[in-house]
Amino acid sequence: MAQEYDLVILGGGTGGYVAAIRASQLGMKVAVVEKGELGGTCLHRGCIPSKSLLRSAEVFRQTKSAGEYGVQTSDVTLDFSKVQQRKTDIVSTLHKGVTGLMKKGKIDVYNGYGRILGPSIFSPLPGTISIEYANGDENTMIVPKYVLIATGSAPRSLPGLDIDGTFVISSDEALQMEQLPKSILIIGGGVIGIEWASMLADFGVDVTVVEYLDRILPTEDEEVAKEVEKQLKRKGVTFVKGAKVLADTLVKDNGVSIEAEIKGENQSFSTEKILVSVGRKANTTNIGLENTDIVVENGVIKTTEYYQTKETHIYAIGDVIGGMQLAHVASHEGIIAVEHMAGNTPAPINYDNIPACIYSDPEAASVGLTEQQAKEQGYDIKVGKFPFKAIGKALVYGESDGFVKIIMNKANEDLLGVHMVGPHVTDMISEAGLAKVLDATPWEIAHTIHPHPTLSEIMGEAALAVEGLQIHG
């Protein structure tokens, strides 16, 4: 007899396990099917391990410049094996925490590969889950009232530039490197590529970033992208933009060489490794979608605002539905989906209110529309911009490059977007996110008293700058 559940979740990543916890709180009997380890990409191959490495790179960089603060050091060296061990320990600690949360919520976890079956003796509707085990054990069948697809995404590769794990790697393989290369070519100047460029440059690797477009960080405000590029160049990162990588020129021989077409001419690059960072693709194959009426468009699952698919008892969230491929987005989508299953009426997500962060040095963070997007959408805008150089705490930190930029709709003084680049902005963006949710105006931000001396004072100054009333600039 097949085990029955109120909800079965395919994928135990951030979106999946958060949804499982919320469903358990709502009284559902829940199972999670995960082929790897709970925590998924974010915990094991993304957010957490990469930020651990970025933190080690930051400490290494700061220690080498300690003399500027009156702290004399000598012979500062890097033990990359300990960097990796620290990363592993952090991931292990958090993995144990997630496992404990599953036990606390009485959530059953099946460690296997789940597929959706069509109508069968188990159910007149598609949705029975067949679980296949790596050790060859007989498949398990579980029958849910609802299914939540949270299978995430995987690194995208370029045609003809296959990931071999040695010369050509993705971020997955990069996280497992036992030693740093002397040089690396990063293909792709998006968020992941820029974080790796920053980290590896701080570790002393010779880094070149090749980007197909004429700018890096195409989803960010243009001024923010330019500031990030300027500061990374100062670290020694080389940028080649408007470049089409010619995969058929790849040669592996004690390293790797490849050519790119730039303004009609070919340029050759020789390096120890190539890191392909050209986005991620949704994991929609081999999960049984062909046994359902679920619609897949442009490689992602189509859903309603409550994340129902065309099969109304099957929902989907996170990277597998496209949109903002961020862990915190998947988590909130999962919460809304299970609350909708439970008969509640959750408010749909306003994606303009979701902050996004880049953890490079410098950090960047944003919420809402960029200046270009606001203009393209027909808004008559006012912009306030304020530099960290005028903030006392930034000078104390020794990190005074960058700025905060606030975009306001002239017609009603609505906050349209906030964009930051500089020290600790990935923490400060939450104030801007709250302001967006509460529909605050720049005037209200300006008249929120920010303590002195703090980096957060820049929010008040940038808000005042919208009307040209900044105090210290």
Secondary structure, DSSP 8 states (H G I E B T S, - for coil): --EEEEEEEE--BHHHHHHHHHHHHTT--EEEEESS-TBHHHHHHSHHHHHHHHHHHHHHHHHHTGGGGT---------HHHHHHHHHHHHHHHHHHHHHHHHHTT-EEEESEEEE--S-SS-SSS--EEEE-TT----EEEEEEEEEE---EEE--BTTB---SSSEE-HHHHTT-SS--SEEEEE--SHHHHHHHHHHHHTT-EEEEEESSSSS-TTS-HHHHHHHHHHHHHHT-EEEESEEEEEEEEEESSSEEEEEEETTEEEEEEESEEEE-S-EEE--TTSSGGGS---EETTEE---TT-B-SSTTEEE-GGGG-S---HHHHHHHHHHHHHHHTT-------GGG--EEE-SSSEEEEEE--HHHHHHTT--EEEEEEEGGG-HHHHHHT----EEEEEEETTT--EEEEEEEETTHHHHHHHHHHHHHTT--HHHHHTS---SS-TTHHHHHHHHHTTT--S--
